[in-house]
Amino acid sequence: MLIHREPLLRVVRATDTPEHPAFYRVILNAHVAEFSALAAPERQRVMDVVVEVERQVLALLKPIKVNLASLGNMVPHLHWHVIARVGDDAQFPAPIWAPAVRAGDPARLQAWQAALPRLDEGIAAALR
């Protein structure tokens, strides 16, 4: 789901991980494989956006941790993952890509799902 777009990048909320509803990606619009390939002002803008998404997630959802990751091993397309984590999520403390060790708390998942429209708007407003 698209949250924000500008010439350099876009922010989307991943909707394919229902057990991790607060999972955002900051995606460079150009096909670049490595962060170091960007000019300094572009690197700064990308990180400013990653930080703002993290701040908005922390402020509204109050997770115990926000994971930041830049993988892109399969596709040379630079993007950052911003993922809210809690102690009762299915993989915690391992990365979300690890096998589940428990079912996530349904009440927390429902509360976070309900908060997503407000979080999406907060991110979009902060980045305008």
N, C-alpha and C positions, 0 to 999 in steps of 0.2 A: 504494500500500500504506500503510495507516494505521499510524503509529508512535506517536503521542501525541495525545490529545484532552483539552481542558479547555473550560470555558464560553466563553472568549474566542476560542480558536483551536485549530487542529489542525496536526500535522506529518505529511506524507506523503512517501514516497519515490516519485518518478516511475518507472514501469516501462515507459514508452513510448519511452525513449531508450537502447537497449542499448549504444550507443557511449559513453554517459555514465552509467554505472551509479550513481554517487554524486551523484544529482541529487535534492535535497529541496526541498519547498515548505512554507513556514509560511503557513497560510491563515487569515485572519480568518473566523470563523463568520458574522458579520453581513455583510450586503451594504453595504459602504462603498467608495466609489470612491477616496478620497484619504487618505493617511496623516495629514494635518493635521486631518481630521475626527474623529479619535479624541481622547479625553480623555488628558491627560498620563500617568496611570497605565497606561492601555491601550497607549499608544505605547511606554512603558518596558517593559512585559511582552513585547510583540511583539519589540522589539529584543533583549531578554534571551534570548528563545528563539532568534532568528536567530543570535546570538553563540554560544549553547551548541551549536547544530547545527554551526556552523562549527568550533568547538573540537574537537568529537568527530571530525569529518571529518579535520581536520589531525592530530590525535593518532594515529588509526589508519592512515589511508591515506598520510599524508605527501605530499600533492600539492604541486606547485610554486606553486599559486595556488588560491584559492577565490573564485569569482565570486559576487557578490551582486547581485540585480536585482529591481526591482519594476516590472513593466510593466503588465499588465492593460488594454491599450488596447481590447480587444474586449469585455470584460465588466467591469462596475463591481463588481469583487470583489477587494478588496485581498489581495495575497499577495506573498511574497518568495521568490525562487529562491536556493538555496544549492547551488552546483555546483562539485565538485572538478575541477581542471584539471591536466593534465600536458603537457609539451612534445611528446609524441608523439600527442596526441589528434587526431582527424580535422580539427578546425578551428583548433587553436592556432596563433597567438595571437589569432585573431579570436573573436568570441562563438560559442557553440555553434550559434546559429541561422544562421551564415554557411555558405556551401557548403563541403563537405569538400575539403581540399587533399591528403589522404593517408589511408591506412587506419590506424586505431589499432593499437597494438601488441597482438596477441592474447594474449600472455602476461600483460601488465599487466591487460587487461580480465578475463581469467580469475581472476587473483589478487584483483582488486577485487570481482568477483562473489562469490568465495568468502568474502570478508571482510564482505559486506553484513549477514548475520544478526547478527554480533557488533557491527557499527556501529549497526544499528537498535536493538539492545538497549541499547547504551551511551547512545544518544540518549534512549531511553525512560526509562532509569534516572536519567539526569541531570536530566530534567524532572519526575520524580515528586516 
